[in-house]
Amino acid sequence: MKISDVRVFDGERVLPHRDVVIHDGVIAQVTETAGTAETAGTPGDVDGRGRTLLPGLFDAHVHLAPDPDAALRLLAGSGVTTALDMFSGGEALDRMVRLKEADPPHLAAARTAGTGATAPGSMLEKLAGQPLPAVERPADADAWVDARLREGADYIKIIYDEREGGPLSLATVTALVRAAHDRGVLVVAHTLAEQPAREAVAAGVDGLVHLFVGEAVGDDFGLFAADHGVFVVPTLIVLRGLCGHRPYEHLAADRRLAGRVARSRPPIPVRPADPSRNHLYAAATGALRQLASAGVPVLAGTDTGLPTAALGVFGYGATLHGELELLVDAGLTPVQALAAATSAPARAFGLTDRGLIRPGMRADLVLVDGDPTRDVRDTRDLVAVWKRGGGLDLTEPGG
């Protein structure tokens, strides 16, 4: 199959007038379109004129439980071909491990942190309604990490947040980081305040899977993160919810996303808007601008799933398109935001076969009308999605 005379965002750069050839599920060629463009005439070929071809998108922070199949179908139908799950256990985790191995063509590919590290009696344990495999002291770290890897975790997530109740000690966080790194595994941290974020970074985590809320951010936060070599998943869409905004209405009002939002809306009461909290969003946007200026890798993720439904964060896949708009509103260029959903997460999580449009890479691709490198909202104008070269039926539920 050939996609002809298309504008390519290859994960890093904009390449006008390109022909992209796909063979056996892999990108075979990316060449300049020769001469006057002609509409693709070979059966199966695609006319790319006036359109943009992107690598398959990532959502670098989702929660796929309790129904990974349904969530991954909705993600794929929105152009998100790889999802990074950030807390799962039990049957949902078992299912995710099987799906990772099978990599079905109609579902987004998944990687998972499995069960995150919490202290005994944490708020997450109370929400789960059952005991979680907690970490009581630094001496437990090696055995705890080994247990998560046996269950199928691809990376380790640490919950280091005083709001969760019964927070882990910093010594335990440091021990978990060492245990994971000794086994060659990435470690990410959940924090929602600046001081714990700094402590987790200093303890050696590889990435933060949230920014934080507050009236302001320290002037050196971006340089601090850069000096420690971390990546950051801002999850602006959920932080806006914590700060009293209602992102659900914003997404549902866009005709290109409304159906996807409605199909995946869980039956959970939504927290009312609270304008008195809106000023607390300043820390997140200020920190993001610092990170971008300091060259810290920024990854697009949404925290979509049941834990955030009450904040109005609905719609697997739809929320990723909303997050891209928020990243640009906060100061990234559209190209930087698109990189945050393609090459940056692929590089950060070591998925070297995707995230770029180059020969030899997986043919996980998204074709959209318009030019999202100028107006990032054009990612919502989906024309086609391919996973390993196979086209998804976007008329199906979730598509």
ABEGO torsion letter per residue (X at the ends): XBBBGBBBBAGABBBBGBBBBBBGGBBABBBBBBEBBBBBABBGBBBABGBBBBBBBBBABBBAOABAAAAAAAAAAAGBABBBBAEBBEAAAAAAAAAAAAGBAABBBBBBAEBBBBBBGBAAAAAAGBBBBBBABAAAAAAAAAAAAAAGBABBBBBBBAAAEGBBBAAAAAAAAAAAAAAGBBBBBBBABAAAAAAAAAAGBABBABBBBEABBBAAAAAAAAAAGBBBBAGAAAAAAAAGBBAAAAAAABAAAAAAAAAABBBBBBBBBBAAAAAAAAAAAAAAAAAAAAGBBBBBBAGBEAAAAAAGBBGBGAAAAAAAAAAAAAGBBAAAAAAAABAAAAAAAGBAABGBBBBGBBBBBBBBBEBAAABAAAAABBABBBBGGBBBBAABBGX
